[in-house]
Amino acid sequence: MDFAFTSEQEALRELARQILQDHATHERLRALEASGEWFDRTAWEELGKAKLLGVAIAEEYGGSGLGVVELGILLEEVGRAVAPVPVLASLALGALPIAHFGSPEQRARWLPSVASGEVILTGALVELDSRAPQQPTTVAKSDGKQWRLDGVKTCVPAGGIAERILVPARTGRDRVGLFLVDPRTSGVTREPQSLTHREPHTRLTLTGVRVPSADVIGDPAAGTPMPWLHEHAVAAYCATQVGVCDRALRMTAEYTVGRQQFGVPIASFQAVHQRAADAYIDLEAMRLTAWEALYRLSEGLPAEDHVTIAKFWAAEAGQHVAVAAQHLHGGIGVDVDYPLHRYFMWAKHIELMLGSASEQLARLGARLAEQS
């Protein structure tokens, strides 16, 4: 069986890599950080012009008509460049569920603008009161032709710049609906949060927020979109982590070959060999499980366990690779004037987002217990 990417997928990878390498340079990232701005609008516009923001959007809505695997390729390149662009938020958390569950009117309204980069969407999956995004404590109650939402969401990526925020809310026992919330509407409070990787997220408080029926995704009484959204969101973070750790390890290889001690490159030391080899094995396990999960999602195959396994590796192995990269760099690895520190912070952020390694193991254990 051939596991290689197609020529079209490789071309997409090279285009995304070239754009992000040109714009998300160390100097550019330092300038953005010094200015207090995280969003690289120039890089975002270039991604839009190259039609990469429509990678998983149908051609009739201005996209490329590709799929989840191709979105994973794009996200891997975003991670490789630690690029400050909301690709994961706008595409994986916002556009994908609209493309899959939205009405024709909702697709026509939002997807063309997302594909061009004119509109940014996001999703609010995290709550402090619930460790399981599929079981939110945020509540939605039917109120005539509207729904009333009450609850608090946290760690919303790109929440400060998004045109709409996709909010999962409980509509009944064991039922969750998806609601497109206008963050400027009455009853919505947005508070900035600074996370591990320094990208600003948002704490979203909803107090009696009215959402019209036209902004409800799918059937809120059925509650079917939420497991689908959760699996795709987790897989998106896994793909990003592959890019983060791949680049961190390559930077480490370059550094250890050039850095000399006792007149020889430190890459020739056995201890360095062993640490780098362990990190490489972790990286490849992370890569294989992530792509298996993405493939199964793209084909509509059952993927719950595969996504959970991929997130375990993204969390556990991701942190191992990041720590090994810093360790093998020595003191320079923690110098914020050197680019490696960003990769460590991104790896740590993704490790914990939507469930740590121990939470993934607990989920797998519960699944096995159900099947026994």
N, C-alpha and C positions, 0 to 999 in steps of 0.2 A: 504494500500500500504506500502511495506517495503522500507524504505529509508536508511537502514543500508548498509555499505560497504560489499562487498563480502570477503570471507576468503582470497582470493588472494590479494585483495586490502589492507586488514589489514596487511598481511604479508609484503607487499611492504612498508607500513608505518613504521612498526616496524624495518625493515632492514635499511631504510633511517635514522630513528631516532637514531638507535644505532650507525651507522657510524658517523653521525654528532655530536652526544653527545660525542663520543670518541675523535673526532678531533677538533671541534670548541668549545673548553673549554675557559673559561674566561682567563686563563693564556696563552693559545695559541694565542688568539686574541690580547691580550696585547703585546705579543712578536712580532707578525706580524706588529702591529701598530707602535711599537718602531723601527722596522727595515725599515719602509717606504714601505714595501711590503704588498699588500692587498690580493693577490691570494694565497689560501692555496692549493698548488699543491699536497700535500700528501692526503688531503681529496678528492680532485678531482680524483686522481688515484684510491682511494678506491671505490669511486662511480662508476668509470668505470669498475673496476674488478667485482663489484657486479652486473653489467649490468643495473644499474639504469639510466645511461645516455642514454640508448637505450629504455627507457620506452615507448615512443610514436613512435618508429621506427619499421618497419616491420621486422619479423624474417629473411627474405631473405637478409636483409642488416645488420644483426648482432644485431638487437634489440630484444625487448621482445614481440613485436606485440600487445601491449596494446594501450591505447588511451589518449585522452585529460583529462579525469577524473583522470587517474593514474598520469599523469604529474602534475595535480593540487595537488594531494596528496604529491608528491615529493616536489613541490614548497612550500607547507605549512610547511613541515619539514625544508626546507632551511630557511624560515622566522622564524620558532620557534627557530632555532639555530643562527640566524643572521650570517649564514655561508658565508665566503668570497669565494664563488665559483660561476662561471657564468652559472648556470643552466638555469635561465630564458633567458639570452642572447643567449646561444648556442642552446638550445632546442626550446623554444617558438618563438624566433625571427628569428632563422636561420634554424634549421632542419625541423620544422613543415611545413613551406611553400614549402620547397624543396620536402618533402615527399608527399605533397598534389598536388602541381602544377608542380613539376620538371619533366624533361624528364627521361626516364630510364637511360640514360647515366649520368645525373646529380645526380640522386639518388645513382647509383652505385659508383660514384666518391666520394661523400661527406658523405653519411649517415653512412657507416661502420666506418669511422674514427671518426665521431662525437660520435657514440655509444660507442666506445672504450675509448674516452677521448683524443685521439691523436690530434684531430683538434677541435678548438673552432671557432664557427661562432657567428655572432651577426647581429642586424638590426638597421638601422638608421631611426627612425620614427619621430624625433623631429626637428622642425625648429623654429627659432625665428620669421620668417616672416609669419608663418602660424600656427594658433592654431588648425587646423584640419589635422591630419596625412593623411587623405584621399585626401587632396588637397595640395600637396606639391608645393613649388615654384621652387624646383630643376627641371631642364629641361633635357630631353633626346631627342636627335635628331638622326634620322637614317642617317648613313653615310656608304652606301654600305653594307658590311657584318658586320659592327660594329655600335655601338651607341656611341654618344658623350654626356657626362654628365657634367653639370655645375650647381653648387649650393653649399649651406652650410648646413650641418647637425650639430646638437648639442646634447649633453647629450647621446652619444652613449655608452651603457654599454659594457665593455670589449673591447672597440675599440682599445686599445693599444696592445692587445694580440691576437686578432682574425685573423684567416687565411683569411677569406673573410667577407665582410660586405654587408648585403642585403640592397640595397638603393632603396626606392621608388622614382620615378621621373615622372614628367608629360610628356606624349608622344603626347598629343593633348588635345583638349577641352574635359573636363570631362573624360579623360583617363589617367590612371597611370600604369606604368610598374614597374616590380621588377628586379633589376640588381645586380648580384653578383660582387662586386668590390674588386679587389686585392688592399689592402691598400699600397702596395709597388710599385704600378705602377706609371708611369709618370703622373703628374698633381694632385696627391693626397697629401694633407697636413694634418697631424694629430697633434693636439695640446691637451695636457692633461688638463682636467678640474677636479676640486674637488667639489663634490656635498655635499648636506646636510648630508648624512650618511657616508661621507668620503671615499666612494668607488670611485676610479678614473674612470672618463668617458672621452670621447674624442670629441673634436670639429673637424669635418671632412669637409675640403674644397676641392671641386672638380672643377678643371679648365681644361676643354677640355679633360676629362678622357675618354679613349677609352675602351669600353667593347665589347668583341666579342659576336657574336650571341649565342655561346655555353654557355655563362654565363648569358643569359636572362631567367628568370623564367616565364613560361607561355607565353601568347601572349600579348606583350606590346601594341598592337593596340586595343585589347579588354579591357584591364584594369580591369579584373575581380578579380585578387587576393587581391587587396588592402583592400576592406572592410572586407574580411575574415581575413586577417592578423591583421588588427586593432582590431577586436573583440577578436581574440585569445590572442593578446598581452595584452589587457586590462584585460581579465579574468585571465591571468597568474599573473599580479600584484595583483589582488584581492585575489587570492589564497595565495600568499605570505603574504599579509597583515593579513589574518586570522591567520597564524602561528605566526607572529610578535606579534599581540595583545593578542592572547591566552596565549602565554608564559609570556608576560608582566603582564597580570592579575593574572596568577598563582603565579608569583613571588611576586606580591603584597599581595595575600592571605597568602602566607607563611610568609611574613614579618610582616603583621599586627597581625597575631596569636602569633608570637614570641616577638614582641615589646611591652613592658609594660609601662604604665604610670599610676600614682596613684595606683600602685600595681596590675593593671589588664591589660590584653591584649587590645591594642587599637582596635582590631577587635570587641570588645564587645560594642564599642561606637555607638550610633544610627547614627551619622553623617557619620561614616565610613561605616556602613551597607548601607546607602542610596546611597553613592557615588559608592560603589562597585557594588551594585545592578543595578544602571543605566548603569555602564560600562559593566556589564554582558549582559544586554539586548541589548546594542549596538553591542557587540561581536556576539551574536547569530543572530541578524539581518544581520550582515556582513557575517557570515558563511552561512546562508540559501540562501541569494541572490547570493553569489559567487558560491555555488554548483549548484544552479538552472541554472545559466548561463553556467557553465562548462558542465552540463548534456545536455543542449539543443545544445551546440556546438558539443558535442560528437555524438549526434544523428542526426546531420544535420538539426535541426529544426531552424526556424527563431529565432534569439537571440539578435537582435540589441538593443531593449528596455531593455531586461533582463541584458545585459552586462552593459548598461548605468546605470541602477538601482544599480547593484552590485558595480560599481565604485563610485557611489554617496555614498553608505554606507562605502566602503573602505576608502574614503576620509574623510567624515564627522564623522562617528563613529570611524574610526581608530584614528583620532586625539583626539577625546573625551576620548577614552580608554587610549591612551598614556599619556595624561595630567592627567587623574585621577590616573593612576599608579604612576606617579611622585609625585603628590600631596600627596597621601596616604603614600608614603615613606618619606615625609618630606625632610629635608636637604640632606639626603643620596641619594635621587633620582637624584640629579644633580651632584653628585660626580663621576667624570670620572674613579675613581678607583673601582666603583661599576658597575656591568654589565647592570643595567637598562637603562643607558643613551643611549646605542646602540639601544635599542628598540624604544626609543623616536625618535631618528634620522632616523631610517628606516621607522617608521610610517609616519613621516613628508615627507620624500622623496616620498614614495608611494602615499601619499595624493595628491601630485602635479603632479606626472608623468602621462602623457597622459590625463591630464584634472582634474581640481579641482572639488569639489562638486558643486560649482555654475555653472561651465561649463556643468556638467552633467544635472543639472536641466534645463539649457537653452536649451540643446539638446532635452531633453524630451518634453519641452514646444513647441519647434518648430515642433516636430513630432506630438504632439496632435493637433497643429494648422493645420497641413497638412491634418489630418484625419477628421477635423470638416467641 
